[in-house]
């Protein structure tokens, strides 16, 4: 779930469900989500998903900015995905790459900072009894 916020483009089937049961497992959120989720969707929604592990649908993911395109039951996931791939590879690679860098440049250091902090705490979580007890 947390990788959705780091992807440049996410295509999801309409029946997809996403959730992250971090605290229930004795862990903290990861993947720089402690920065990216509040940044993308606001603190209140981020808390719902990161702290309480509430699931969300593909449509909700689209509404909050984590999913770029929802493929309905009537559509072919393969056709839609291939269409986006074809569109992507038809664009000039250099300008696409530079555009992605520019889009992410203003948050890159915050993402790295959040990820580093999460990793430090996750290491302690992995050594804790809370995590061991939650997966038994």
C-alpha positions as a printed Julia matrix, in Angstrom:
136×3 Matrix{Float64}:
   0.0     0.0     0.0
   2.7     2.51    0.91
   4.44    2.11   -2.44
   1.39    3.6    -4.16
   2.5     7.04   -2.97
   5.96    6.57   -4.5
   4.82    5.39   -7.93
   4.65    7.74  -10.89
   1.47    6.12  -12.19
  -0.81    3.47  -10.66
  -3.42    1.47  -12.55
  -5.79   -0.57  -10.37
  -8.71   -2.85  -11.06
 -11.98   -1.61   -9.61
 -12.13   -4.56   -7.21
  -8.67   -3.85   -5.73
  -8.43   -3.23   -1.99
  -5.46   -1.73   -0.18
  -4.52   -1.67    3.5
  -1.55   -1.57    5.81
  -1.96   -3.2     9.23
   1.26   -1.74   10.62
   0.32   -1.01   14.21
  -1.65   -4.26   14.54
   1.59   -6.06   13.67
   3.67   -4.06   16.13
   5.31   -2.04   13.36
   5.39    1.57   12.24
   4.38    2.67    8.74
   7.16    2.37    6.16
   8.07    3.35    2.61
   8.26    7.05    3.53
   4.49    6.93    4.02
   4.72    8.99    7.22
   5.58   11.88    4.89
   3.91   10.95    1.6
   0.44   10.03    2.89
  -0.19   13.27    4.86
   1.36   15.21    1.96
  -0.96   13.63   -0.62
  -4.22   13.24    1.31
  -3.99   15.26    4.51
  -3.31   14.25    8.09
  -6.79   12.98    8.98
  -7.03   10.51    6.1
  -3.41    9.45    6.48
  -4.11    8.59   10.12
  -7.08    6.43    9.11
  -4.93    4.32    6.8
  -1.57    4.36    8.59
  -2.62    4.24   12.24
  -5.87    2.31   12.12
  -5.14    0.17    9.07
  -8.48    1.0     7.46
  -8.72   -0.49    3.97
  -9.59    1.55    0.91
 -10.87    0.64   -2.53
  -9.36    1.51   -5.89
 -11.99    4.23   -6.31
 -11.12    5.7    -2.92
  -7.44    5.46   -3.86
  -8.24    7.48   -6.97
 -10.14   10.09   -4.97
  -7.3    10.57   -2.48
  -4.57   10.68   -5.11
  -2.86    7.29   -4.77
  -4.35    5.65   -7.88
  -4.04    7.27  -11.31
  -6.53    5.14  -13.23
  -9.22    2.67  -12.14
 -10.07   -0.05  -14.64
 -13.74   -1.02  -14.46
 -15.09   -4.56  -14.71
 -16.21   -3.82  -18.28
 -12.71   -2.76  -19.36
  -9.7    -4.94  -20.04
  -6.9    -4.34  -17.54
  -4.4    -5.63  -20.09
  -5.63   -3.3   -22.84
  -5.68   -0.25  -20.58
  -2.23   -1.05  -19.19
  -0.81   -1.65  -22.65
  -2.29    1.62  -23.87
  -0.54    3.54  -21.1
   2.71    1.67  -21.73
   2.54    2.51  -25.43
   1.83    6.15  -24.63
   4.7     6.22  -22.17
   7.29    4.69  -24.48
   6.23    6.99  -27.32
   7.37   10.01  -25.29
  10.97   11.25  -25.39
  12.82    9.41  -22.61
  15.07   12.32  -21.61
  12.26   14.82  -21.16
  10.1    12.24  -19.41
  12.91   11.42  -17.0
  13.68   15.08  -16.33
   9.99   15.86  -15.84
   9.64   13.11  -13.24
  12.71   14.43  -11.43
  11.26   17.94  -11.41
   7.88   16.75  -10.17
   9.52   14.89   -7.26
  12.41   17.29   -6.6
  10.64   19.46   -4.04
   9.82   16.47   -1.8
  12.79   14.18   -2.39
  14.71   15.17    0.75
  11.6    14.85    2.94
  10.93   11.38    1.51
  14.48   10.28    2.29
  14.31   11.78    5.77
  11.0    10.04    6.55
  12.26    6.73    5.15
  15.44    6.87    7.23
  13.49    7.61   10.41
  11.01    4.81    9.66
  13.84    2.34    9.03
  15.49    3.16   12.36
  12.25    2.59   14.26
  11.32   -0.49   12.18
  14.64   -2.07   13.14
  13.69   -1.7    16.8
  10.19   -3.01   16.05
  11.63   -6.13   14.42
  13.53   -6.84   17.62
  10.53   -6.23   19.86
   8.21   -8.71   21.51
   5.19   -6.83   20.08
   6.03   -7.88   16.53
   6.85  -11.46   17.5
   3.59  -11.75   19.45
   1.5   -10.31   16.63
   2.7   -12.85   14.05
   2.38  -15.96   16.19
